[in-house]
């Protein structure tokens, strides 16, 4: 029987259309990373000839993906036209959700943040969570001066994890209204675009890897210490989520010095959380005679109080190092990044104490760095993930 040729298959490697797509994507990535570039600069960076670079730019401009923006100046010869990625070729939103508020940011395809909004959630009926979240996003889009249907991707960071087998949010009983198995579908319907729900600490790790303390590092752990304790694990450059999405829920991890909690999911508590979460930090401060209203305030007071403050910080560092010692013994990362309100308040002093204590009690001795992402690492990570998805869609369909 005569063989039948399938004319609908993806073009084979090396065909002109595939090579054009590869060159176009390379040029767009260069423009995103390096700002406005001339035809000659793009040709030099990609290895393309001037005619090919000209055709590439004409193709991308026709597709609305790049736009001319000024010219070079000051050099010999005529000024050259500069090009940049067209910011209007796509828009995304990132959300950072906590039990008390929803923070929203909208950015264009270049990553420039156009508007931010914080919506307090006190008094929100659980049944209206999706509707009110969508309203907060819509208001942020309006403040950015964009049309209502402009978003290509929305990524939402929550203090929990979606179980991939059920679609339900786990480890987050403190987030009423976020536990429907149809959560993602309902959000997509309300927002009118693609939506991803991701663990907040995982998103903080994405931000650190993109432009923070973990740039260039492919094996690291991010420990988040605030009201709760969590971790993100990056192996070979990729987030490790685990079979049920719960990798990094180390607040529930039994550790020396903390009470053993039975049925921690039901009680929403665990060993490490009882040792180094914000309530434990406040209790520790009181034991050392440091009166404060919150964990961050207690740490700031300790930094300014020789003697009692030093002893408090050393004990807190030891508690954080105990949990980290368990994690690094299993993962053996190159780097540990500490983030969240507690490490931020402790600054370099607390980081150094954690580093020194971890080196004394653990065989793996990864470097410990403080977060270097400004503002909300979760919100930045949500935008980075949304941008990666939107760029893949926008840059691949012209």
C-alpha positions in Angstrom: 0.0 0.0 0.0 1.2 3.5 -0.9 2.3 5.6 2.1 0.1 8.6 2.9 1.9 12.0 3.5 0.5 13.9 6.5 0.6 17.5 5.3 -0.7 18.8 8.7 2.4 17.9 10.7 4.7 20.4 12.4 7.4 21.6 10.0 10.7 19.7 10.3 13.7 21.2 12.0 15.6 23.5 9.6 12.7 24.6 7.4 12.6 28.3 6.6 9.4 28.9 8.7 10.9 27.2 11.8 14.2 29.1 11.4 12.2 32.4 11.0 10.3 31.6 14.2 13.5 30.9 16.1 15.2 34.1 14.9 12.1 36.2 15.7 11.9 34.8 19.2 15.6 35.4 19.8 15.3 39.0 18.6 12.3 39.6 20.9 14.1 38.2 23.9 17.1 40.4 23.1 14.9 43.4 22.9 13.3 42.6 26.2 16.7 42.0 27.9 18.6 44.9 26.4 16.1 47.6 25.6 15.9 49.4 22.3 18.3 48.0 19.6 19.1 49.0 16.1 19.0 46.6 13.1 22.8 46.4 13.1 22.8 45.6 16.9 20.2 42.9 16.5 22.1 41.4 13.5 25.3 41.4 15.5 23.8 39.8 18.6 21.9 37.1 16.7 24.5 36.5 14.0 22.1 37.4 11.2 23.0 39.4 8.1 21.7 42.9 7.7 19.1 42.0 5.1 17.9 39.1 7.2 17.7 41.4 10.3 15.8 44.0 8.3 13.3 41.3 7.1 12.9 40.1 10.7 12.2 43.6 12.1 9.7 44.3 9.3 7.9 41.0 10.0 7.7 41.7 13.7 6.6 45.3 13.2 3.9 44.2 10.8 2.7 41.7 13.5 2.5 44.5 16.0 5.2 43.0 18.2 7.9 45.7 17.8 7.8 49.4 17.2 10.3 52.0 16.2 11.4 54.3 19.1 13.9 57.0 18.3 17.3 56.8 16.7 20.9 56.4 17.7 22.9 59.6 18.2 26.4 60.7 18.6 28.2 58.1 16.4 29.7 58.4 13.0 27.5 58.1 10.0 23.7 58.5 9.8 21.6 57.8 12.9 20.1 54.3 13.0 16.5 53.5 13.8 15.9 51.9 17.2 13.3 49.3 17.9 11.6 48.0 21.1 9.1 45.4 22.0 5.6 46.9 21.6 4.3 47.2 25.2 0.7 47.0 23.9 1.1 43.5 22.4 0.0 42.0 25.7 -1.0 42.7 29.3 -1.0 40.5 32.4 -2.0 40.7 36.1 -0.5 39.2 39.2 -2.2 38.8 42.6 -0.9 38.2 46.1 -3.6 36.9 48.3 -3.5 36.8 52.1 -6.3 36.3 54.7 -6.5 40.1 55.1 -6.1 41.5 51.6 -5.7 40.9 47.9 -2.9 42.9 46.2 -3.2 43.3 42.4 -0.6 44.5 39.8 -1.1 44.9 36.1 1.9 45.0 33.7 2.5 45.2 30.0 4.4 42.5 28.0 7.8 44.2 28.7 7.2 43.7 32.4 6.6 47.4 33.3 4.0 47.7 36.1 1.2 50.0 35.1 -1.0 50.0 38.2 -1.3 48.4 41.6 -4.2 48.1 44.0 -4.7 46.6 47.4 -8.2 45.5 48.4 -8.8 44.6 52.1 -10.8 41.4 52.4 -12.3 41.9 55.8 -16.0 41.4 55.6 -15.9 39.6 52.2 -18.6 36.9 52.2 -17.0 33.6 51.2 -19.6 33.2 48.4 -18.5 36.5 46.8 -14.7 35.9 46.9 -14.4 35.2 43.1 -16.7 38.1 42.2 -14.8 40.6 44.4 -11.4 39.4 43.3 -12.5 39.9 39.7 -13.7 43.4 40.6 -10.3 44.2 42.2 -8.6 43.1 39.0 -11.0 45.1 36.8 -10.4 48.2 38.9 -6.6 47.8 38.6 -7.0 47.4 34.8 -9.1 50.6 34.7 -6.6 52.5 36.8 -3.9 51.4 34.2 -6.0 53.0 31.5 -6.5 49.8 29.6 -9.6 48.2 28.0 -11.5 45.8 30.2 -10.7 42.7 28.1 -7.0 43.3 27.7 -5.5 40.7 30.0 -3.9 37.6 28.4 -2.9 35.9 31.7 -3.6 36.2 35.4 -1.5 34.4 38.1 -2.7 34.3 41.7 -0.4 33.6 44.6 -2.1 32.0 47.7 -0.8 30.6 51.0 -1.7 27.1 50.1 -1.4 24.7 47.1 -3.8 23.4 44.5 -4.1 19.6 44.6 -3.6 18.6 40.9 -5.9 15.6 41.2 -8.9 17.4 42.8 -8.4 21.1 41.9 -9.0 22.0 45.5 -6.8 24.3 47.6 -5.0 22.5 50.4 -3.1 23.8 53.5 -5.3 27.0 53.5 -8.3 26.8 55.8 -7.7 30.4 56.7 -8.7 31.5 53.2 -12.6 31.2 53.1 -14.0 31.3 49.6 -11.0 29.8 47.9 -11.7 26.1 48.3 -14.1 25.2 45.5 -12.9 22.4 43.2 -14.0 24.8 40.4 -11.9 27.7 41.7 -9.7 28.1 38.6 -12.6 27.7 36.2 -14.8 30.2 38.2 -11.9 32.7 38.2 -11.4 32.3 34.5 -15.1 32.8 33.8 -15.2 36.0 36.0 -11.9 37.4 34.7 -12.4 36.4 31.0 -8.9 35.1 30.6 -6.6 32.3 31.5 -5.9 32.0 35.2 -3.3 30.0 37.2 -3.3 29.6 41.0 0.1 29.0 42.5 1.6 28.7 46.0 2.8 32.1 47.2 6.2 31.0 48.4 6.8 29.3 45.0 6.1 32.6 43.3 8.5 34.4 45.7 11.2 31.9 44.5 10.4 32.7 40.9 11.0 36.3 41.7 14.3 35.6 43.4 15.5 33.4 40.5 14.4 36.0 37.9 16.1 39.2 39.4 16.8 38.6 43.1 19.2 36.7 45.3 19.0 33.4 43.4 19.8 34.8 39.9 22.0 32.2 38.1 21.4 29.5 40.7 19.5 26.3 39.6 19.4 24.5 43.0 18.2 26.5 45.9 15.6 26.6 48.7 13.7 29.7 49.7 12.5 29.7 53.3 9.6 32.1 53.9 9.0 33.1 57.6 6.2 35.4 58.4 2.9 34.7 60.1 3.4 31.2 58.7 6.4 29.2 57.6 6.8 27.8 54.1 9.5 26.9 51.6 10.0 26.6 47.9 12.4 24.1 46.4 14.0 24.7 43.0 15.9 21.7 41.5 17.8 22.0 38.2 16.1 25.4 37.6 12.6 24.1 38.0 10.1 24.3 40.9 9.5 21.1 42.7 5.8 20.9 43.6 5.4 17.3 44.8 2.8 14.7 44.0 -0.1 16.6 45.6 1.4 20.1 45.2 2.4 20.3 48.8 6.2 20.3 48.5 7.6 23.0 50.7 4.7 23.0 53.3 7.4 22.8 56.0 5.4 24.7 58.6 3.9 21.3 59.3 7.3 19.6 59.6 8.1 18.0 63.0 11.4 19.5 64.3 13.4 19.3 67.6 12.3 21.7 70.2 8.7 22.0 69.0 5.6 20.1 70.2 4.6 17.1 68.1 1.3 18.1 66.5 -1.1 15.2 65.7 -3.5 15.8 62.7 -1.7 19.1 61.7 -4.0 19.7 58.7 -7.1 19.7 60.9 -5.4 22.0 63.4 -3.6 24.1 60.7 -0.4 23.9 62.7 2.8 21.9 62.9 6.2 21.7 64.5 8.3 24.2 62.6 5.4 26.7 62.6 5.1 26.4 66.4 8.9 27.1 66.7 9.5 30.0 64.3 6.2 31.4 63.0 5.2 35.0 64.0 3.3 33.9 67.2 6.3 31.9 68.4 8.6 34.9 67.7 6.4 37.2 69.8 6.3 34.6 72.6 10.1 34.4 72.5 10.4 38.1 72.6 8.3 38.2 75.8 10.5 35.6 77.3 13.5 37.9 76.8 11.7 41.0 78.2 11.0 42.6 74.7 7.5 44.0 74.6 6.2 44.4 71.1 2.9 44.2 69.2 4.2 42.2 66.2 7.1 39.9 65.2 8.7 42.5 63.0 8.6 45.1 65.8 10.0 42.6 68.3 13.0 41.9 66.0 13.6 45.6 65.4 13.6 46.1 69.2 16.0 43.2 69.7 18.4 44.7 67.2 18.5 47.9 69.2 18.7 46.2 72.6 22.2 44.8 73.5 22.2 41.8 75.8 18.6 40.6 75.9 18.2 41.4 72.2 21.3 39.5 71.2 20.1 36.4 73.1 16.7 36.6 71.5 18.2 36.9 68.0 20.6 34.0 68.6 17.7 31.8 69.8 15.5 32.8 66.8 18.4 32.1 64.4 18.8 28.7 66.0 15.2 27.9 65.5 15.2 28.9 61.9 18.5 26.9 61.4 16.9 23.8 62.9 14.2 23.7 60.3 16.7 24.5 57.5 19.0 21.7 58.6 16.2 19.2 58.0 15.5 20.7 54.6 19.1 20.9 53.3 19.9 17.4 54.6 17.3 16.1 52.1 17.7 18.6 49.2 21.4 19.6 49.5 20.9 22.9 47.7 23.6 25.3 46.5 21.9 28.2 48.2 19.3 29.1 50.8 17.3 32.4 50.4 15.5 33.6 53.5 12.5 35.9 52.9 9.3 37.1 54.4 8.6 39.6 57.2 10.8 37.9 59.9 14.1 37.6 57.9 13.5 41.1 56.4 13.1 42.6 59.8 16.3 40.8 61.0 18.4 41.9 58.1 22.1 41.0 57.8 22.4 40.4 61.6 19.8 37.6 61.6 21.0 36.2 58.3 24.6 35.9 59.6 23.4 34.1 62.8 21.3 31.7 60.7 24.3 31.0 58.4 26.7 30.4 61.4 24.2 28.2 63.3 23.3 26.1 60.2 27.0 25.5 59.6 27.4 24.1 63.1 24.5 21.6 63.0 24.3 20.5 59.3 26.7 18.6 57.1 25.5 20.5 53.9 26.5 24.1 54.3 24.8 26.2 51.6 25.3 29.9 51.5 22.4 31.8 53.2 21.3 35.0 51.4 18.6 37.5 52.3 15.9 38.2 49.7 16.8 41.1 47.4 13.4 41.5 45.7 11.8 44.8 46.6 8.2 45.1 47.7 6.1 42.0 47.5 8.2 39.0 46.2 4.9 37.1 45.7 3.4 39.8 43.5 6.6 40.1 41.5 6.7 36.3 41.1 3.1 36.2 40.0 3.9 38.8 37.3 7.0 37.0 36.1 5.1 33.7 35.7 2.2 35.5 33.9 4.6 37.2 31.6 6.4 34.0 30.7 3.1 32.4 29.7 1.8 35.5 27.9 5.0 35.9 26.0 5.0 32.3 24.9 1.5 32.8 23.5 2.0 36.2 22.0 5.5 35.6 20.5 4.6 32.3 19.0 1.4 33.1 17.2 2.4 36.0 14.8 
